[in-house]
Amino acid sequence: MGFFEKISAGLKKTRDSIVGSVTTMLRSFTRIDEELFEELEEILIMGDAGANTAAHICGELRRKVKERGITDPGEVRALLKETVAELLRGGQEMQLSTKPSVILVIGVNGVGKTTTIGKLAARYKAEGKKVILAAADTFRAAAIEQLDIWADRAGAEIVRHAPNSDPAAVVFDAAAAARARGADILICDTAGRLHNKKNLMDELSKIGRVLDRELPGADKEVLLVLDATTGQNAVNQAREFKNAAGITGIVLTKLDGTARGGVILAIREDLGVPVKFVGVGEGVDDLQPFDPDDFARALFEE
């Protein structure tokens, strides 16, 4: 099953919720007027797209309707699909051209962070890359054990210390191992305590400094894992982490279990951070690189 089929199945709840409401609403109008745009904006906000994003989208729709002389409300759905794709485009590609390259994975507990790392490891191993994992979420013994299982499953190597070790020390050793063993990609797990705790942000900064010192010039992606089912809470988490950790991309998990897939739009519009991967199931291949055009097509398919 390709990305489109997976994302289409994963977006069923969101599609039924947002697009179902949009379609019903458009059928109730005989002409395009301000009331139509106001109702559409409300539906988008209710679908977790966020107020700013909903206003932006409706502004674009007004412009296109006027420019193209569109009068049939039935044509607004296609315009909406086009506008959503435009909003989401840009920055999806992972920048991992150096050897080694680094992926630092952050996020609060319970969002699927360690599982995401395992799936990323499996993906890059399948591409023939040598992958090393750094078990730097040392505050949860279960996280180290879980990552160990994923490393074994993916055929990746792992660098781990005892529980409650210094996370930066784990990353230091993992960076040395990546250099010595000719790894292509080093993926670092990090602690998932609450995002508004200063000590966690200080810890992430320290890990970043270690990586910059030990692997100077290495490409580095900082991926924030968010749980789509939390809706606007995910946007708030992203805002906190962006301010402290310089995130380069989002991994949005559990998209298949929620009607709140519209949160992707809010993340992009409010924070300017691209979604790079989406989780649309439990399987190892259900973490998919994000394609904005396929996402929009799947969201608005009949």
ABEGO torsion letter per residue (X at the ends): XBAAAAAAAAAAAAAAAAAAAAAAAAAABABBBAAAAAAAAAAAAAAGAEAAAAAAAAAAAAAAAAAAGBABAAAAAAAAAAAAAAAABEGABBBBABOBBBBBBBEBBGAGAAAAAAAAAAAAAAAGBBBBBBBABAABAAAAAAAAAAAAAAGBBBBBBBBGBBAAAAAAAAAAAAAAAGBABBBBBBBABBAABAAAAAAAAAAAAAAAAABBGBBBBBBBBBBAAAEAAAAAAAAAAAAAAGBABBBBBGAAABAAAAAAAAAAAAAGBBBABBBAEABAAABBBBBAAAAAAAAABX
